[in-house]
Amino acid sequence: MTQLIFGPHKASQLHNFDVETTQVLEKIFPIPMWIWGWDSV
């Protein structure tokens, strides 16, 4: 799960999800690291 959220792996590399789930997960994850700086704004 951590490799999916923070990278470097994509959902299709980690598990055989169905096509729709893979597309959604690859749009969302991995989370760009610059987002983590938003809490200090």
PDB file of N, CA, C and O in Angstrom:
ATOM      1  N   MET A   1       0.821  -1.196   0.000  1.00  0.00           N
ATOM      2  CA  MET A   1       0.000   0.000   0.000  1.00  0.00           C
ATOM      3  C   MET A   1       0.864   1.259   0.000  1.00  0.00           C
ATOM      4  O   MET A   1       0.564   2.225  -0.702  1.00  0.00           O
ATOM      5  N   THR A   2       1.922   1.242   0.781  1.00  0.00           N
ATOM      6  CA  THR A   2       2.809   2.408   0.845  1.00  0.00           C
ATOM      7  C   THR A   2       3.463   2.675  -0.497  1.00  0.00           C
ATOM      8  O   THR A   2       3.604   3.829  -0.900  1.00  0.00           O
ATOM      9  N   GLN A   3       3.863   1.618  -1.194  1.00  0.00           N
ATOM     10  CA  GLN A   3       4.495   1.787  -2.505  1.00  0.00           C
ATOM     11  C   GLN A   3       3.513   2.372  -3.505  1.00  0.00           C
ATOM     12  O   GLN A   3       3.922   3.086  -4.421  1.00  0.00           O
ATOM     13  N   LEU A   4       2.240   2.088  -3.352  1.00  0.00           N
ATOM     14  CA  LEU A   4       1.224   2.636  -4.242  1.00  0.00           C
ATOM     15  C   LEU A   4       0.990   4.115  -3.956  1.00  0.00           C
ATOM     16  O   LEU A   4       0.907   4.922  -4.882  1.00  0.00           O
ATOM     17  N   ILE A   5       0.883   4.471  -2.690  1.00  0.00           N
ATOM     18  CA  ILE A   5       0.571   5.853  -2.310  1.00  0.00           C
ATOM     19  C   ILE A   5       1.741   6.795  -2.587  1.00  0.00           C
ATOM     20  O   ILE A   5       1.554   7.863  -3.169  1.00  0.00           O
ATOM     21  N   PHE A   6       2.937   6.406  -2.175  1.00  0.00           N
ATOM     22  CA  PHE A   6       4.095   7.289  -2.270  1.00  0.00           C
ATOM     23  C   PHE A   6       4.984   7.013  -3.468  1.00  0.00           C
ATOM     24  O   PHE A   6       5.910   7.782  -3.728  1.00  0.00           O
ATOM     25  N   GLY A   7       4.731   5.937  -4.206  1.00  0.00           N
ATOM     26  CA  GLY A   7       5.538   5.586  -5.357  1.00  0.00           C
ATOM     27  C   GLY A   7       6.677   4.692  -4.949  1.00  0.00           C
ATOM     28  O   GLY A   7       6.831   4.428  -3.757  1.00  0.00           O
ATOM     29  N   PRO A   8       7.450   4.233  -5.829  1.00  0.00           N
ATOM     30  CA  PRO A   8       7.532   4.555  -7.245  1.00  0.00           C
ATOM     31  C   PRO A   8       6.666   3.671  -8.134  1.00  0.00           C
ATOM     32  O   PRO A   8       6.667   3.847  -9.352  1.00  0.00           O
ATOM     33  N   HIS A   9       5.923   2.722  -7.554  1.00  0.00           N
ATOM     34  CA  HIS A   9       5.177   1.765  -8.354  1.00  0.00           C
ATOM     35  C   HIS A   9       3.775   2.260  -8.694  1.00  0.00           C
ATOM     36  O   HIS A   9       3.176   3.044  -7.957  1.00  0.00           O
ATOM     37  N   LYS A  10       3.271   1.784  -9.828  1.00  0.00           N
ATOM     38  CA  LYS A  10       1.905   2.078 -10.238  1.00  0.00           C
ATOM     39  C   LYS A  10       1.023   0.898  -9.860  1.00  0.00           C
ATOM     40  O   LYS A  10       1.525  -0.196  -9.602  1.00  0.00           O
ATOM     41  N   ALA A  11      -0.270   1.109  -9.828  1.00  0.00           N
ATOM     42  CA  ALA A  11      -1.216   0.064  -9.439  1.00  0.00           C
ATOM     43  C   ALA A  11      -1.095  -1.162 -10.334  1.00  0.00           C
ATOM     44  O   ALA A  11      -1.205  -2.291  -9.857  1.00  0.00           O
ATOM     45  N   SER A  12      -0.872  -0.950 -11.619  1.00  0.00           N
ATOM     46  CA  SER A  12      -0.775  -2.070 -12.559  1.00  0.00           C
ATOM     47  C   SER A  12       0.464  -2.925 -12.308  1.00  0.00           C
ATOM     48  O   SER A  12       0.500  -4.089 -12.708  1.00  0.00           O
ATOM     49  N   GLN A  13       1.478  -2.363 -11.652  1.00  0.00           N
ATOM     50  CA  GLN A  13       2.697  -3.107 -11.355  1.00  0.00           C
ATOM     51  C   GLN A  13       2.580  -3.919 -10.070  1.00  0.00           C
ATOM     52  O   GLN A  13       3.323  -4.881  -9.878  1.00  0.00           O
ATOM     53  N   LEU A  14       1.662  -3.547  -9.196  1.00  0.00           N
ATOM     54  CA  LEU A  14       1.575  -4.191  -7.897  1.00  0.00           C
ATOM     55  C   LEU A  14       0.551  -5.315  -7.818  1.00  0.00           C
ATOM     56  O   LEU A  14       0.774  -6.306  -7.122  1.00  0.00           O
ATOM     57  N   HIS A  15      -0.564  -5.174  -8.519  1.00  0.00           N
ATOM     58  CA  HIS A  15      -1.646  -6.154  -8.398  1.00  0.00           C
ATOM     59  C   HIS A  15      -2.482  -6.125  -9.674  1.00  0.00           C
ATOM     60  O   HIS A  15      -2.530  -5.108 -10.366  1.00  0.00           O
ATOM     61  N   ASN A  16      -3.130  -7.224  -9.979  1.00  0.00           N
ATOM     62  CA  ASN A  16      -3.990  -7.283 -11.162  1.00  0.00           C
ATOM     63  C   ASN A  16      -5.401  -6.809 -10.826  1.00  0.00           C
ATOM     64  O   ASN A  16      -6.321  -7.612 -10.667  1.00  0.00           O
ATOM     65  N   PHE A  17      -5.551  -5.498 -10.723  1.00  0.00           N
ATOM     66  CA  PHE A  17      -6.865  -4.904 -10.515  1.00  0.00           C
ATOM     67  C   PHE A  17      -7.626  -4.943 -11.830  1.00  0.00           C
ATOM     68  O   PHE A  17      -7.034  -5.136 -12.892  1.00  0.00           O
ATOM     69  N   ASP A  18      -8.952  -4.757 -11.756  1.00  0.00           N
ATOM     70  CA  ASP A  18      -9.695  -4.652 -13.012  1.00  0.00           C
ATOM     71  C   ASP A  18      -9.322  -3.337 -13.689  1.00  0.00           C
ATOM     72  O   ASP A  18      -8.743  -2.453 -13.058  1.00  0.00           O
ATOM     73  N   VAL A  19      -9.651  -3.210 -14.960  1.00  0.00           N
ATOM     74  CA  VAL A  19      -9.204  -2.080 -15.783  1.00  0.00           C
ATOM     75  C   VAL A  19      -9.672  -0.744 -15.215  1.00  0.00           C
ATOM     76  O   VAL A  19      -8.891   0.205 -15.155  1.00  0.00           O
ATOM     77  N   GLU A  20     -10.919  -0.657 -14.802  1.00  0.00           N
ATOM     78  CA  GLU A  20     -11.460   0.604 -14.288  1.00  0.00           C
ATOM     79  C   GLU A  20     -10.755   1.018 -12.991  1.00  0.00           C
ATOM     80  O   GLU A  20     -10.403   2.186 -12.825  1.00  0.00           O
ATOM     81  N   THR A  21     -10.553   0.088 -12.094  1.00  0.00           N
ATOM     82  CA  THR A  21      -9.866   0.389 -10.835  1.00  0.00           C
ATOM     83  C   THR A  21      -8.431   0.822 -11.086  1.00  0.00           C
ATOM     84  O   THR A  21      -7.951   1.767 -10.460  1.00  0.00           O
ATOM     85  N   THR A  22      -7.749   0.150 -11.982  1.00  0.00           N
ATOM     86  CA  THR A  22      -6.368   0.511 -12.313  1.00  0.00           C
ATOM     87  C   THR A  22      -6.292   1.932 -12.852  1.00  0.00           C
ATOM     88  O   THR A  22      -5.396   2.685 -12.470  1.00  0.00           O
ATOM     89  N   GLN A  23      -7.203   2.312 -13.720  1.00  0.00           N
ATOM     90  CA  GLN A  23      -7.197   3.665 -14.286  1.00  0.00           C
ATOM     91  C   GLN A  23      -7.405   4.707 -13.204  1.00  0.00           C
ATOM     92  O   GLN A  23      -6.721   5.730 -13.191  1.00  0.00           O
ATOM     93  N   VAL A  24      -8.334   4.463 -12.300  1.00  0.00           N
ATOM     94  CA  VAL A  24      -8.604   5.419 -11.221  1.00  0.00           C
ATOM     95  C   VAL A  24      -7.399   5.534 -10.296  1.00  0.00           C
ATOM     96  O   VAL A  24      -6.983   6.642  -9.959  1.00  0.00           O
ATOM     97  N   LEU A  25      -6.840   4.410  -9.887  1.00  0.00           N
ATOM     98  CA  LEU A  25      -5.694   4.435  -8.978  1.00  0.00           C
ATOM     99  C   LEU A  25      -4.482   5.110  -9.596  1.00  0.00           C
ATOM    100  O   LEU A  25      -3.747   5.813  -8.901  1.00  0.00           O
ATOM    101  N   GLU A  26      -4.260   4.910 -10.885  1.00  0.00           N
ATOM    102  CA  GLU A  26      -3.098   5.523 -11.526  1.00  0.00           C
ATOM    103  C   GLU A  26      -3.280   7.021 -11.753  1.00  0.00           C
ATOM    104  O   GLU A  26      -2.295   7.734 -11.944  1.00  0.00           O
ATOM    105  N   LYS A  27      -4.518   7.513 -11.735  1.00  0.00           N
ATOM    106  CA  LYS A  27      -4.745   8.962 -11.797  1.00  0.00           C
ATOM    107  C   LYS A  27      -4.464   9.613 -10.451  1.00  0.00           C
ATOM    108  O   LYS A  27      -3.980  10.744 -10.392  1.00  0.00           O
ATOM    109  N   ILE A  28      -4.767   8.901  -9.375  1.00  0.00           N
ATOM    110  CA  ILE A  28      -4.639   9.453  -8.023  1.00  0.00           C
ATOM    111  C   ILE A  28      -3.244   9.248  -7.447  1.00  0.00           C
ATOM    112  O   ILE A  28      -2.677  10.169  -6.859  1.00  0.00           O
ATOM    113  N   PHE A  29      -2.686   8.055  -7.609  1.00  0.00           N
ATOM    114  CA  PHE A  29      -1.423   7.683  -6.978  1.00  0.00           C
ATOM    115  C   PHE A  29      -0.331   7.510  -7.999  1.00  0.00           C
ATOM    116  O   PHE A  29      -0.654   7.199  -9.145  1.00  0.00           O
ATOM    117  N   PRO A  30       0.920   7.682  -7.684  1.00  0.00           N
ATOM    118  CA  PRO A  30       1.428   8.121  -6.390  1.00  0.00           C
ATOM    119  C   PRO A  30       1.180   9.608  -6.176  1.00  0.00           C
ATOM    120  O   PRO A  30       1.122  10.388  -7.126  1.00  0.00           O
ATOM    121  N   ILE A  31       1.038   9.975  -4.933  1.00  0.00           N
ATOM    122  CA  ILE A  31       0.772  11.373  -4.568  1.00  0.00           C
ATOM    123  C   ILE A  31       2.045  12.187  -4.798  1.00  0.00           C
ATOM    124  O   ILE A  31       3.113  11.828  -4.301  1.00  0.00           O
ATOM    125  N   PRO A  32       1.930  13.284  -5.554  1.00  0.00           N
ATOM    126  CA  PRO A  32       3.094  14.149  -5.742  1.00  0.00           C
ATOM    127  C   PRO A  32       3.568  14.698  -4.386  1.00  0.00           C
ATOM    128  O   PRO A  32       2.752  15.155  -3.585  1.00  0.00           O
ATOM    129  N   MET A  33       4.844  14.654  -4.135  1.00  0.00           N
ATOM    130  CA  MET A  33       5.363  15.036  -2.823  1.00  0.00           C
ATOM    131  C   MET A  33       5.157  16.511  -2.492  1.00  0.00           C
ATOM    132  O   MET A  33       5.173  16.868  -1.314  1.00  0.00           O
ATOM    133  N   TRP A  34       4.966  17.375  -3.478  1.00  0.00           N
ATOM    134  CA  TRP A  34       4.770  18.789  -3.160  1.00  0.00           C
ATOM    135  C   TRP A  34       3.450  19.018  -2.430  1.00  0.00           C
ATOM    136  O   TRP A  34       3.290  20.046  -1.771  1.00  0.00           O
ATOM    137  N   ILE A  35       2.505  18.091  -2.529  1.00  0.00           N
ATOM    138  CA  ILE A  35       1.227  18.228  -1.806  1.00  0.00           C
ATOM    139  C   ILE A  35       1.457  18.236  -0.302  1.00  0.00           C
ATOM    140  O   ILE A  35       0.727  18.905   0.429  1.00  0.00           O
ATOM    141  N   TRP A  36       2.464  17.501   0.173  1.00  0.00           N
ATOM    142  CA  TRP A  36       2.696  17.401   1.611  1.00  0.00           C
ATOM    143  C   TRP A  36       3.075  18.748   2.214  1.00  0.00           C
ATOM    144  O   TRP A  36       2.990  18.898   3.433  1.00  0.00           O
ATOM    145  N   GLY A  37       3.482  19.723   1.433  1.00  0.00           N
ATOM    146  CA  GLY A  37       3.813  21.034   1.951  1.00  0.00           C
ATOM    147  C   GLY A  37       2.608  21.927   2.170  1.00  0.00           C
ATOM    148  O   GLY A  37       2.740  23.005   2.749  1.00  0.00           O
ATOM    149  N   TRP A  38       1.437  21.503   1.722  1.00  0.00           N
ATOM    150  CA  TRP A  38       0.240  22.325   1.845  1.00  0.00           C
ATOM    151  C   TRP A  38      -0.158  22.566   3.302  1.00  0.00           C
ATOM    152  O   TRP A  38      -0.769  23.590   3.606  1.00  0.00           O
ATOM    153  N   ASP A  39       0.170  21.659   4.191  1.00  0.00           N
ATOM    154  CA  ASP A  39      -0.230  21.828   5.595  1.00  0.00           C
ATOM    155  C   ASP A  39       0.530  22.955   6.283  1.00  0.00           C
ATOM    156  O   ASP A  39       0.126  23.399   7.357  1.00  0.00           O
ATOM    157  N   SER A  40       1.613  23.420   5.691  1.00  0.00           N
ATOM    158  CA  SER A  40       2.395  24.481   6.327  1.00  0.00           C
ATOM    159  C   SER A  40       2.090  25.852   5.729  1.00  0.00           C
ATOM    160  O   SER A  40       2.744  26.838   6.070  1.00  0.00           O
ATOM    161  N   VAL A  41       1.117  25.916   4.855  1.00  0.00           N
ATOM    162  CA  VAL A  41       0.769  27.196   4.227  1.00  0.00           C
ATOM    163  C   VAL A  41      -0.157  27.972   5.132  1.00  0.00           C
ATOM    164  O   VAL A  41      -0.570  29.080   4.788  1.00  0.00           O
TER     165      VAL A  41
END
